[in-house]
Amino acid sequence: MTRTFTTAATVEDAIEALGSGARPIAGGTDLVVGARQGKASLPEAIVAIDRIASLGGIVEGEDGLRLGALVTHEEIVANDVVRARFTALADASAIVGSHATRAHGTIGGNVMNASPAMDTGGPLLCFDASARIRSTWGEREVPLDQLWTGPGTTAVDPRELLVGIDVPAPIPATGSSYVRLEYRRQMEIAVVGVTAVVRLDGGSIADARVAITALAPTIRRVPDAEAVLIGSDGAADGIAAAARATAAGSSPIDDVRGSAAYRAAMAEVIAGRAISAALARARGEHVEIPASSSTYAGLGGARA
């Protein structure tokens, strides 16, 4: 049960509260819902950070994007730069929870929740994003592949605060997508998700990133799948081989949402759809956001 609740006006106020044992809250779409469902009790002390203006905003620079920790999923999917250049992130933000969740849930909370089923994690990982962490002893950057240490755990000290996420700009001729297996259109947690980011040079794939969601203890890339794609011409047989490698690189579990065997089988299908959608975008073809809707309508399914 929460005994103390304070509201921070500045980052410094928030960090001071964290140093005294408080836990930060912004949108509360994970913390509050989890407490109501009995998954975890609320912290004894909470500091609200939702009114800290400096933690908001999406800033585009020559080197890429800077996402404030309080940027909502709704803001991300509505941003023209994200949709055009970081399209997989728009795919993911477009299907997080419900309309209400997207309006209030923040990218910072999503990242720090460290769920292996978070939708935005794969795109951010494939774009080489890093977290900006601030504390009384300074500010540091942590690459996301070093941030997540296990389900629900991070490498961040409880006295540190995530203030933003930096996402490097992709090289031209890059296409990306995030595709998720869905049972329902809203309020669904990913059972299987795959991110694909590919860069073309002439008629071949010069670089490839593939990441899996809800298929391992943390969201992670699959080097074997990437190696299959790099240097290939993006034909159906190469996509199929990379999709098989993606499934082979997963370590799914059995739970109430699906068996490990089912997840492994679906990983290959979803990977094929994600890679196909990313390649189509890299070639200048139009694929609707979110990509999941397009691939279920036939784009990736025909190639997977």
ZATIKOL-206535 format. One record per residue: x, y, z of N, C-alpha, C, O, CB in turn; residue in one letter. Coordinates in pm, whole numbers, plus 50000, padded with zeros to 5 digits. Atoms other than C-alpha are relative to their C-alpha. Glycine has a CB too. Layout:
N
XYZXYZXYZXYZXYZA/...
***
This chain:
304
500844988050000500005000050000500885012550000501865013250074499045000150123M/499224987850009501315034449908499735008950122498595012150153499675007649871T/500124991449882502015055750214500255014649969499665023550031500964995550107R/499724986250037503435086750049499945001649849500384992949774501385004450054T/500114996850142502715102749712500385014649984499775023450044498564997249944F/499594986450025504535133549588500055002449850500124993049771501375002950065T/499914996150140504635152549260501255008349980501465018350049498755007849955T/498764992950027507965163849118499765010749894499085008349795501104990349955A/500104989250097508205197148936501225000349909501165005749798499855013450070A/498775000150077511765191648814500654986250007500304978050092500985010850050T/499255012649997514105162848735500734998750133500814987850190501004999249883V/499275000249873516115172449043499094995950116499504988350204500625013850028E/500965004049896512995169349261499764985049995499724978350098498665007649982D/500275014250016512325134849118501174991650049500984981750119499704996849853A/498815007649960515905122849171500165000350152500574990350213501265005749932I/499934999249854515825135149530499024990250064499354983650163499705014350047E/501005009449947512645115149590500454985649980500254977250068498645002249934A/499505013550024514195084249431501084996350101501154984950147500544998849857L/498965002449901517155087849664499464996650137500154990450218500895011950010G/500655002949871514725085749955499164987349995498484983850092499135011750043S/500705012850009513245053249826498715000049921498054989749910499704995250134G/501244999550079510345065249611500214993649864501344992649815499515014549984A/499975005550136509495049149278499245009649909498215015049949499384985549994R/500644990350090508585070548974498774994349931498674982249907501005004749895P/501185003950076505235069748799499675011349902499775023049936498794997150094I/500394990050100504115087348480498584996849955497615001650013500995000149878A/501335003850046501245072048282499304990250092498084990350103500084994249863G/500565009649905500765044048534499274988449936498584980950006499085006850091G/500785010350068499385020348270500464985850032499704976350013500055002149852T/499535013149956501544991448395499894998650151499374988650201501454997849955D/499945000649854501984999448763498624998650064498404989750147500685012250054L/501335000049937498365006648851499204987649960498574981250044499235012849961V/500755011850046496854979248635500544987450066499774978850107500084998849848V/499405011749937499314953848774499584998750145499344987650193501495000749991G/500425000349860498394963449130498554995850013498204988150102500215013750065A/501425003649994494674960649060499774985349970498834979250021499215008449901R/500125014250036495204926048912500704990950100500674978750085500554997649862Q/499325007949899497214914949213501374994749959501924986050027499154988750037G/498695004850045500454910049017501125005250088502104998250113500255004249855K/498994993949913502434933649239499355011450077498505018650023501245005049918A/500574989249921501604957449520500665013249963501785013549913500174997250151S/499444986950027502124994649481501165002850096501144998250210498925010950013L/498884996449911505405008649621499505008250119498455014650111501075007949922P/500394992349883505265024249965500095015149975499335022950032500874996350119E/499844985850033506445057349821500055001749849500774994549780501295005950066A/500074997450144505645071249476500265014849974499785023450048498614995749943I/499844986250045506825102649300499495001049857499974993949768501505004650010V/500574997950134504795114449001500925009249921501295019949968498565005950008A/499104992050084506985127348718499305005649877499955011549790501204991649957I/500724996550121504255134548465499925015049973499535018949863498624994350006D/500074985650020504445172348515501365006449974501485018749973499365006550119R/498664994650028508155176048440500115002749851500284993449772501134990150048I/500074996350143508085194848110501244995649922501124991949805499825015049986A/498775003450071511715187348023500094985349960500964981649882501195003750084S/500005014250032510935150048004499104996749881498984985049843499574991850122L/500885002350115508515154447712500665003649870501785008749867498715007850016G/499584995450130508895160147343500824990149918501594982149971500775012250016G/499225007750098510295143547031500835010249921500275018949854499084991349905I/499114990550065513325162046896500804992949891501474982949917500965006750103V/499245005650111514795154546554501265008149978501225020449968499164999649871E/498734993650029518455162146497500694993049885500174983449830500895000150124G/499255006150110521065153846236500374985650031500454977249941501255008049971E/499565013449960522085123246434498854990350028499084978350045500875001050122D/501125008949974518585109646493498935006550086498735018750080500494987650067G/501104995349916515735112746742500384999850146501154991350192498774991549979L/499915000249854515665121947106498574999750052497815009350035500805012550057R/501345001749944512535108847278500045002850149500804996450222499464985749973L/500104997849856511675123447615499344988150067498524981350006499215012850030G/500545011549929510815097547877498485000250009497854989750019500594999450140A/501454998949986507245110947896499245000049868498025001549867499675012550074L/500695000650130506515108647524499064988049998499464976950034501034999249882V/500975010850002503375087947477500064992349869500614997049769498595005550022T/500065008050122502795060347225499175007149893499455005949774499414986150031H/500834992550094500125082047067500825010849929500665012949809498805006350073E/499154989850059502665109747011501004993849902501284999649797500755007850109E/499025006650087505155085246861499374996249867499924999349762500574987550068I/500615004850124502765070046608499485011449914499305009849794498874990250031V/500494988450076501505104646507501125008349940500875017049857499145008850088A/498884991850044504985118546444500424996449857500694984749828501184998450095N/499705002550141505775122246072501404994349980501604985649895499875012949921D/498635005050013509515116046116500084985350042500724977249976500985008550084V/500025013949954508925084146313499364991249893499894980649860499244998650134V/500715008150099506455071546055500824998049873500764987449810498665006649965R/499255000950125508795078945764501334992950014501734985549925500235013749947A/498635004849990512215069245901500214989350105501164981550097500915011450028R/499895009849893511655048146213498694992050005498084990450111500285006950139F/501365005050018508585030246085499664988350091498524987150135499804995849857T/500275011249909508934998746296499555004950137498714998550201501254991250015A/500404994549871508625020446607498565005049993497815003750090500955011550042L/501404995950018505405035246469499084987849998498014988050057499835008149870A/500775012650000504154999746398499714995450142498584991850176500754989049924D/500125005049864504784990346759499135009050087498245004250157501384998650063A/500774990749917503395021646923498525000049962497675002850046500565014049989S/501394999950047500235018746712499154988950058497934989750056499974999149851A/500785011549949499264985646874500234997350148499854986750198500344987649920I/499835001549856500304990847236498655001650069498025012150057501035010350056V/501214999149920497294983147456498785005049925498505000649814500255008950115G/501214994150056494145003447389500265014549965501365019649985498804998850099S/499864985750029493535039047273500375007650127501205016650123498695005649939H/499724993249873493575049847638501434997550044502115006550093499034995550108A/498625003349964496855031647700500985008149917501955013349971500264985149983T/499094992750087498495048047401500005014950031501015021750012499634997749854R/500104985749968497275082347510500735003650129501185014950144498545004050011A/499414997149868498725079347862501314992550025502164997450099499024996550109H/498795007749977501405052447851501205006549933501105011449821499824985849948G/498814993350049504935065747804501064990249950501094978649992500595008850109T/498925008350051507925052547614501004996850112501574986050116500715007049881I/499095002449889510025056547928499514988950091500284980250131500195012550080G/500555010649916507695035248134500054986549932500314976449996498585003350038G/499965012450077507525009347858501394993850005501544981850028499585002549855N/498635004950001511305006447840500444995250138501054984650151500955010949950V/499545003649865511885005748216499204988750061499654982550157499935012150090M/500765011549954509154980048269500724987049965500554976850032498595000049939N/499125011150040511554956448088499264987049974499784976250004501054997850106A/500735012250033508904932147975500564994149871500775001449774498485002849985S/499555006250125510154906947718498925000049892499184996349778500464985850026P/501114999450095506744911747552499675014249959498675016449890498784993350059A/500314986250037506914949747514500145001949850501084996849789500925009950075M/500014998450145506114960347159501105009449950501685006949845498665005249956D/499054990150050508464990247132501464995750016502355001649955499795013150071T/498635003949970511544971847259500794995349879501944999449860500004989250102G/499315005250117512414953346938500425010949902501575011249860499124990149930G/499604989050088512314984146714501115008750058502065012049987498815008649969P/498974991849939514345004746959501354992850001502384998949975499615003950143L/498775007949998516904976746990500634999549861501845001249847499724985850052L/499485001050137517244972846613500495013449947501325013749856498934994549908C/499524986850039517715010446576501185004750086501595016250077498875010050008F/498844996949915520595009246830499715011350099500585019650124501195003849913D/500364989549905518755031247080500734998250132501134987150169498495000150023A/499405000349867520245040147415499175008450096498505017950055501475005149996S/500754992949896518715051947741500895010350068502045007450101499434990150103A/499294989849924519785084447905499524999550144498345001650173499785014249939R/500305002249859519935079048281500655011050083501835013950066500484985950047I/499454989149918520355107048535499844996950148498884990550190499315013449966R/500025001949855521135106848906500765011450065501225020649997500614986250040S/499264989649930522775128149172501484999749963502175009749980499844998550150T/498585000950035526155115649050500265001849850501374999049803500544986650044W/499764996850140525655125348685499034993449905498014987949946501374996249964G/500835005850105524185113448355500834990149920502014992449894499415010949908E/499315010050080525075082648155499054994449896497834995649908500554988650089R/500795006450104523915064647843500204984950008501324980150024500375005349860E/499955014649993523075027747846499344994349875498154996449855499304994750129V/500625006650116522545008447519498914990450048499074983950152501064992449915P/501125008249953519254989747539500374985350013499794978250096498835001549906L/499635014149986520944956147486500764997450130500964985950168500854995649882D/499375001349869522754962947815499055004150114499315001350231501275008350006Q/500954995149899519764978547993499164988850058499024987750180499105010649941L/500905010649954517474948248009500814987850044501554982049965499004996049889W/499225011249945518924921248234499164987550023499714976850050500645004150130T/500905011349981515884898548266498575004849999498345016949987500314992550132G/501414995749999512084898648277499725009750114499795006050231499084987850010P/500334990149898511144930548460501195005850073500995013050172499104994050098G/498834994849929514724938848560500915007549903501015004249785500784988550067T/499094991950081517224964848436501315002150075501454998650192499355013549964T/498694996949942520794975948498500015013850066501075019050098501094999349893A/500114986549943519525009048641499854999250152499054991350203498815007649938V/500104999049854520025017449009498665006550036498225015649965501205008250059D/501294994049962516745025649190500065015050023499035021850020499494993450124P/499864985549977518145060349260500205007749870500325019949872501195002750093R/499824993650130518545067448886498665001549929497734993849953500974992049913E/501234997150073515885081848654500284999949851501225006349804499405013550044L/499944999450145515385075248285499435013549956498285016749988499224988249934L/500484986950044515125109648123499715000449852499015009449805501015010750035V/500285000050143515075100447756500654988449929501414980749988500475012949938G/499475010750084515925076947474500525006249871499805013749804498924989149970I/499404995050123518285085047189499994988949895500394977649923501455005050026D/500125009750109517695067646855500785005149880500365014949818498504997449963V/499214995550115520395071046584499194999649871498314991149854501254991649985P/500714999450128519175080346237500414988349911501614985549898500275013349928A/499655010850092518985051045994500595005549870500285016749829498764991449970P/499404996350128521005052345672498914999549893498004991249903501204990649964I/500995000650109518995059845354499904986149940500844978249947500355010049891P/500335013150058517415029845176499784989450107499924977550081501114995549906A/500335009249891516495014645513498494998950012497775008950007500625004850133T/501415002449974513094998945568499864991850127500744983750158499324992949882G/500165007249873511724985545895498554996650025497645002849970500555008350115S/501365003749961508704968346043500014992550131501004986350168499334991649890S/500255008349883507344953146360498664993249979497654999749952500015008550134Y/501235007850020504794925346330499774991450123500704985250176500084991249871V/500365007449880502974908846618498864990449971497934993649897499605009750113R/501115009350005500814878046642498935004850095499215007250213500464985550035L/501074994549917497464889846770498794990950000498434985049898499615013949951E/501295006749991494334873046896498875010249992497805007649937499914991850129Y/500984989250001492504905846945500695012649953501925013049948499365002150140R/499404987950051493044940846812500425009650111501275018250088499045006949908R/499624990949892493274958347151500224992150129499664981350149498925010850020Q/499715005349867494604951147499500674986449997500584978850094498724999150080M/499315012850011496634921547377501485001750029502115011049978499794993849861E/498565000349977500104914047510500604990649896500024980249865500354995350146I/499405007950108502444900547245500224985550042500784982850148501325006349957A/499705014249984502534862747218501274996949921502134989249965498804991049952V/498815000750086505094864946938500115013449928499115018549876499924987949897V/499784987850076506614896246787501384999749938502324994349996499835012350090G/498714999450069509414902246538500195013749938499285019049873500124988849892V/499614987550065511174934146430501024996849892501914988549913500585010250103T/499015001350106513064936146101500385013949951499515022249925499474991349883A/499484987650057515254964845982501034996049895502004989249927500645009450110V/499095003750109516984961145645500425012449922499645021749904499354989649906V/499504989150084519144984245435500464994149867501224984449864501165007750070R/499675004850133519464979545062501155008049939501305020049964498795000749909L/498964993750079522464987044844499924993849861500394982749839501434998350064D/500275005950130521524982444483498914989550015497834992450068501274993849938G/501005010449991519704949544463500204990350113499514980150121499964992649874G/499745009549891521104933244774499845006750136499815018950147501424994049987S/500164995349863520684936345150501395002450060502174993050078499194989850087I/498684996549948523694954945292500074998750152501154996450207500345014249961A/500025001349854522614953645657498624995150041497634998249975500355013550071D/501275005349953519904935945853500024998950152501044995250211499694986349936A/500205001649856518624936246210498674992650019497654996249960499995014150076R/501205007649969516134910946342499954998150151500934993650211499974986249925V/500145001649856514814910846700498704992950032497704994349961500055013650072A/501175007849960512364888146880499385005550129500095010050219500384985250019I/500784995249886509654897947128499154988550053498544981149976499095012049960T/500775010549932508014874347381500504986049964499764976249972498525001249963A/499435012950039510334846547267501284996950074501974987250041500264999949851L/498785001949921513174849547521499835007950130498895015850142501295004749921A/500124992749874513764862847876500105015149984499535022650064501074995350095P/499964985850034514624896747724499825001349849500024991749775501345006750047T/500034997550144514034912247385501444999949950502325006350009499285013749967I/498625001250047517094903747180500044998249849499064994049786500724988450069R/499805002050143518494903246830500394985549972500814978150060501075009649947R/499705013750043519024871346630501085000849892500765002149774498714992649947V/498904998550096522474872846464499964990049884500314993549771501314998750070P/500035010050107521974840546268499015003949891499295001949772499634986250056D/500994995450099518864854546098500545011849922500345012849801498685003750068A/499434988350067520654886946021501064995849898501135001349788500615009650103E/498935004650089523614868245868499434993849872500024995249765500874989850073A/500645006050118521274849245634499585010849902499715009149781498794991650041V/500524989450085519834881845503501095008449935500975012149819499085008850079L/498964991050051523014902245461500684993849878501184982549883501045003250109I/499415004650124524294899045106499034993049907499364990449791501124990850029G/500995006750084521134882344978499235010349919499365022349941499034991750085S/500784990850084518784897044718498585001950052497765008449986499944994749858D/501344998249942515724895344946498944991649934497754994649945499615014249991G/500975008950063514094867344749499324991450104499734990850220500684991249894A/500835007849909511524844144900500784989350075500544987050194498874993549924A/499265010649933513994816144974500905005450111501074999050215500844992349900D/499184993749896516284839745167499175004450119499595002950234500755011849942G/500904996049892513374853545367499594987850082499574988350205498755007249943I/500415012249930512234818345450501134994650087500894990250199499554989249899A/498855004949923515744808445563500235008750124500535003650232501264999649913A/499834991049886516014839245784498894998150101499134999150222500035014649953A/501135002449910512564832245929500244987350082499954986950202498684998849921A/499675012449927513664796746020501095002650103501044997350214500444988949903R/498934996849907516814810646179499485008050119499965006550232501115007849929A/500614992249892514704835046381499324990750100499504992250221498985010149944T/500675009549912512594806746520501024991650076500844988950195499064990949920A/498975008349935515704786046593500735007950108501245002050204501004994849897A/499304991749903517204815346784499145004250118499605011750204500535012049934G/500894996349890514214818547016500054989450110500484978150087498565001749948S/500105009449887513714802347357498695002550073498705007150187501235001550098S/501314996849943509974805147422499654991150119500284980850141498934998749895P/500495007549885508134793047732498544996449980497865001849893500195008050130I/501425003149993504774777047802499355009450101499875011050211499754985150039D/500804992749903502214799847965498554999949954498214993149858500535014650018D/501445000450030498484807047957499685005749862498605003249809499235007850106V/500264993850130498844826447630500474991549883500124994449769500655013449994R/499535008450109500564799147431501094990650045501834993650139500495008449886G/498965009649967502804768747443501305004049932501315012049838499594985749956S/498704997250060506504770147365500034995149856500585001949769501124993450081A/500005005550137505964748147058499215008949905499635011349792499414985750000A/500814991150083503224770846927500745013049971500765017749858498655003050068Y/499254987650019505344801846982501144998149900501375006749814500555004950134R/498885002650092508304786246802499504999149855500145004349763500744987150039A/500565001350134506124777246504499565013549946499795016749829498834990249999A/500474986950042504574811846492501155009949980501035019449903499025005550100M/498854991250016507984828446526500484999949856500845010449801501144995850093A/499565001050139508904815746180499045007549908499475014549817500114985449957E/501004993350084505654828346028500085015250016500115022549918498584995050037V/499984985549974505784862646196501305006349951501305017549902499815002750149I/498724994850049509474866846112499955001949849500445012049797501144990550038A/500124998650145508734860645746499195012249961499535019249866499374987749940G/500844988450029506014886945751500735013150031500645022749954498714999350080R/499294987849961508164912545933501115003349900501255014849860500594998550140A/498914997850095511134908045698499445004549864499995013649801500844987249983I/500624996250127508874910045391499525014450003499715021849906498824990649969S/500504986349989507274942245514501145010050003501065020649942499135001550125A/498854991049994510654957945595500645001649862501015012649823501034994850101A/499434999450135511994949045250499125008349906499625016149826500184985949945L/500914992350085508904963145081500165014950025500195022849931498554995750026A/499834985949967509334996045264501365005149952501465016449902499875002250151R/498684995950047513064997045183500005002449849500765010649798501054989450037A/500104998650146512114993544815499075011249959498885013749839499534986949939R/500884988850031509735022844841498544996349987497735004849950500455006449876G/501405004350008506525002444849499255004550125499835005950232499914984749983E/500824995449887503675013645071499484988150081498844979150027498835008649950H/500535009949907502914992045373499345007750113500005015950179501124990250054V/500754992549899500265004845611500634998550139501264988450170498564995350004E/499665000549858501045013045975498724997750078497765005250059500735013250046I/498955009549964500764991246176500184989149895499244985449826499704993850134P/499715010350099502464964945962499254987150025498974979749931501484997249997A/500745012349968500634937046144498724999249918498384988549867499674999450149S/501255000050075497394947445974500244996649854499484989149793499305013550012S/499705002550141499004947345629500434985749975500024979649876501085009449953S/499495013550024500764914145669498884989650016498864979649945501154996950098T/501125009349986497594897045790499065000949881498294991749853499235002850130Y/500834998450120495894911045481500654993549878500044992949771499755014849972A/499425007650110498374892145265501415003249959502044995249890499185001549887G/498674996450048501644910845216501054989950044501684983449960500385013850050L/498955009049952503934890345440499574985649993500404976749975500395003550141G/500465013849999501754859545449500314992849871500574980849871498524999550026G/499745006250129502304853545079501464996449983501814987949900499565009149889A/498585002350018506064854245123500604991850112501704986550096500725013049990R/499415006549885506574838345463500154985149981500644978150070499185002850122A/
***
